Every structure is written in structure tokens, then in C-alpha cells.
């Protein structure tokens, strides 16, 4: 079973690059940019390459074995 962490977006919206860093999936913005460019990140099961993609409650971001749901 896949374990999904939850991340509370205080304004109800967060950008993908910000979430990757805030949730600890990457250490730096540069690493986020590289992982997105290499198509290693998916949002709701679909590959996403835009660091500025707006995420909303219910969206699930996956990088490798780790997943985070925006709440």
C-alpha cells in the first residue's frame, strides 16, 4: 500500500515547486527544477513539468515512492 502524506496549503493553493520543497521531497528549488525537467514528478497520476503549476486541495503529487496530498 502506498503511503500518502498530507500537506496543508494555508491559502488553499500552492505552486508545485514550492510544495516539493516544503514537503521535503526535494532539498532545493534547483533540484525541483531538474526533477520536473526529467519528468519524475506527477500530479494526480499525470507527468507534470511546470514548476509553477497551481495545486489545490485534493491534488496528489508523486515523486518516486513518495506522495503528498494537498489539503
DAWO-V205674 format. One record per residue. RES is the residue in three letters. PSI is psi in radians with two decimals (none if undefined). OMEGA is omega in whole degrees, 0 to 359 (NA if undefined). BURIAL is # if it has 16 or more other ideal C-beta (glycine too) atoms within 10 Angstrom, else .. Layout:
# DAWO-V205674
res->RES psi->PSI omega->OMEGA burial->BURIAL
res->RES psi->PSI omega->OMEGA burial->BURIAL
This chain:
# DAWO-V205674
res->UNK psi->2.41 omega->180 burial->.
res->UNK psi->2.31 omega->178 burial->.
res->UNK psi->2.25 omega->181 burial->.
res->UNK psi->2.08 omega->174 burial->.
res->UNK psi->2.78 omega->175 burial->.
res->UNK psi->2.49 omega->179 burial->.
res->UNK psi->2.19 omega->181 burial->#
res->UNK psi->2.03 omega->176 burial->.
res->UNK psi->1.95 omega->188 burial->#
res->UNK psi->-0.53 omega->180 burial->.
res->UNK psi->0.12 omega->180 burial->.
res->UNK psi->-0.09 omega->180 burial->.
res->UNK psi->2.51 omega->175 burial->.
res->UNK psi->2.61 omega->178 burial->#
res->UNK psi->2.63 omega->186 burial->.
res->UNK psi->-0.82 omega->180 burial->#
res->UNK psi->-0.69 omega->179 burial->#
res->UNK psi->-0.73 omega->181 burial->#
res->UNK psi->-0.76 omega->181 burial->#
res->UNK psi->-0.74 omega->178 burial->#
res->UNK psi->-0.86 omega->185 burial->.
res->UNK psi->-0.60 omega->181 burial->.
res->UNK psi->-0.05 omega->177 burial->#
res->UNK psi->0.28 omega->179 burial->.
res->UNK psi->-0.46 omega->173 burial->#
res->UNK psi->2.81 omega->181 burial->#
res->UNK psi->-0.50 omega->184 burial->.
res->UNK psi->2.85 omega->175 burial->.
res->UNK psi->-0.60 omega->178 burial->.
res->UNK psi->-0.71 omega->177 burial->.
res->UNK psi->-0.69 omega->177 burial->.
res->UNK psi->-0.79 omega->181 burial->#
res->UNK psi->-0.77 omega->179 burial->.
res->UNK psi->-0.77 omega->181 burial->.
res->UNK psi->-0.65 omega->176 burial->#
res->UNK psi->-0.76 omega->180 burial->#
res->UNK psi->-0.57 omega->179 burial->.
res->UNK psi->0.13 omega->178 burial->.
res->UNK psi->0.72 omega->179 burial->.
res->UNK psi->-0.12 omega->185 burial->.
res->UNK psi->2.38 omega->175 burial->#
res->UNK psi->2.62 omega->176 burial->.
res->UNK psi->2.11 omega->182 burial->#
res->UNK psi->0.68 omega->175 burial->.
res->UNK psi->0.00 omega->180 burial->.
res->UNK psi->2.37 omega->181 burial->.
res->UNK psi->2.36 omega->179 burial->.
res->UNK psi->2.35 omega->180 burial->#
res->UNK psi->-0.05 omega->183 burial->.
res->UNK psi->2.00 omega->180 burial->.
res->UNK psi->-0.52 omega->182 burial->#
res->UNK psi->0.10 omega->180 burial->.
res->UNK psi->2.25 omega->179 burial->#
res->UNK psi->2.27 omega->178 burial->.
res->UNK psi->2.53 omega->182 burial->#
res->UNK psi->2.86 omega->179 burial->.
res->UNK psi->2.33 omega->180 burial->.
res->UNK psi->-0.37 omega->178 burial->.
res->UNK psi->2.46 omega->178 burial->#
res->UNK psi->2.14 omega->180 burial->#
res->UNK psi->2.29 omega->181 burial->#
res->UNK psi->2.35 omega->175 burial->#
res->UNK psi->1.94 omega->184 burial->#
res->UNK psi->-2.32 omega->181 burial->.
res->UNK psi->-0.06 omega->185 burial->.
res->UNK psi->2.40 omega->177 burial->.
res->UNK psi->2.54 omega->178 burial->#
res->UNK psi->2.28 omega->176 burial->#
res->UNK psi->2.29 omega->177 burial->#
res->UNK psi->2.27 omega->178 burial->#
res->UNK psi->none omega->NA burial->.
